[in-house]
Amino acid sequence: MKYSKLVDLYEYLENTPARLAKVEKIGEFFREAEPEILEKVALLVQGKIFPSYSDNEIGIAEKMMIRVIVSSTGFSENEVVDTFKETGDLGLTVEKLMENKKQTTLAIMQLSIEKVFENLRKLASIEGKGTQDTKISLIKELISHAKPKEAKYIVRTAVSQLRIGVAEGVMRDSIAGAFFSWDDMAGKKEVISIVEWAWFLRPDYSEIIKIAKDSGLDGLKNVSVEVGKPYHVLLADRAGDMVEAMEKFERPEIEYKYDGARICIHKRDDKYWFFTRRLEDITKQFPDLLEIVKRGIKSNDCIIEGEMIAIDTKTGRPSPFQMLSQRIKRKYDIGKVAKEIPVQVNVFDVVYNEGKQLFSETLENRRKVLAGIVNEIPDKFQLAESIETNDIDKANKFYQSALKSNHEGVIIKNLDATYQPGRRVGYWLKVKPIMETLDLVITGAEWGAGKRAKWLATFVLSCKDGDNFLECGMMGTGIKEKGEGVTFDQLTKQLKPFIKTEKGKSVSISPKIVVEIAYEEIQRSPNYSSGFALRFPRLIRIREDKSPYDADNTERIEKIYSKQRGRK
Ligand code: AMP
């Protein structure tokens, strides 16, 4: 199939914001695509060459792409960089330059989807000496045969910024529409939920599209989790308070809510895999955990879930989340950090055991299976702390003990509920202390990228410290692109007159605008001048009524920090 056909689709999608129209057009394309390239097309439409959970990346940095464009178009580096500055998009840069190119290539080979896919895949597999040159030549080969529009999308795919607005939901609906039909809205909903179910268990649309085409709805319904491959986990909802949560279930089970990372542990014979909730494979980062689970799991073939937390070696208490995050990100000296930051896993669920999926089993039954296959190793690998009760006083006591032990709160679970992958369906309700909001001052920002390039998109937050302002976080959420609430446009307009200096994409801003900020937690941090960092800060509103000197100060942040989770 010609790559130009896919490019026509990309163009349509880029210029058509309407979701339904996108879904129909992609569905049509899937229906018409030859079976042999369907899987490739499913990935390319998402701007991918590998499923999102894969470790494989095309790995072309902006700098390298600029070199490729220089050598493929014959323009100077300055010309390429200037066009990039003007467009903010390397795809548009190459398109524009190629359109302006004086000499045209004579014999242009028609690019096929297979060829583009093949070269891009090769990019990811090249390692070692001379890597850069080989990578450059692979993209260059494609660009030299491409028309300007084709080059635009090749470049965008290679730098992993396709920008055509095809999110997971659009893919799901397009696959549903391409291969199935329905009589009414209820029928449509059902088909979509079947596609979604399959995708939750096998999060790769290139696999799902093949099953949909070859084996239909029954095939999708029968998709199962695979040991060694990640799946989308059940998610928790938030409850207002303990009473509200307890009233929801006839038979509630209350568990400590540990503040770490969800971990799915897969085991088959002597092979183990660790996946995060975001489907990343983190097995290599945790050789210490591997030794623990080898002793801690009795089943030969299972997938169990738990929360991994980092432990402070001095106090034996849970460390802040960022310690664990360091371990997850770490790619070298793994043995050393494993000693410095040991981990503990508190297991709470099992979704597969000895050849049997357990999604349709109740939590009560799953817990029984779990208890039967876990060999607890105190403080290293254990069942999550839990009680079964309908008594609100007992539940509250349990909640307080969770906070005292430095945990985040509790999760109230319905013992009679099944396991719904990928969804928030109210089977688990989290209760944790609500953080008071903070009024902070914006003292810096960064210009956005892509369609946000014209706006300031992330903002430096500062608190008052005497007569100074000290940084305590970066915020980019809670702000809208359009519609009600505070928009990027509005914030940019308000802040622009106060910009003091600009350096690359960063600007420093005089402390004038006060914003009310919600957040999940305050952490100690050497990265900000206040010594504190807000975790997941989110804009609530602009405090037009407050001057920067009415903003919250470091003392208040310190006070909230020390009150968090029974630190006092
Ligand atoms: P949140 O991330 O705030 O939506 O809370 C849900 C997350 O809490 C889960 O994805 C787990 O990573 C984590 N968690 C900690 N303890 C538990 C527990 N006992 N049961 C389930 N999830 C837990």
Boltz pocket constraint, residues with backbone or C-beta under 6 A from the ligand:
constraints:
  - pocket:
      binder: B
      contacts: [[A, 234], [A, 235], [A, 236], [A, 255], [A, 256], [A, 257], [A, 258], [A, 259], [A, 260], [A, 261], [A, 262], [A, 263], [A, 277], [A, 306], [A, 307], [A, 348], [A, 384], [A, 385], [A, 411], [A, 430]]
      max_distance: 6.0
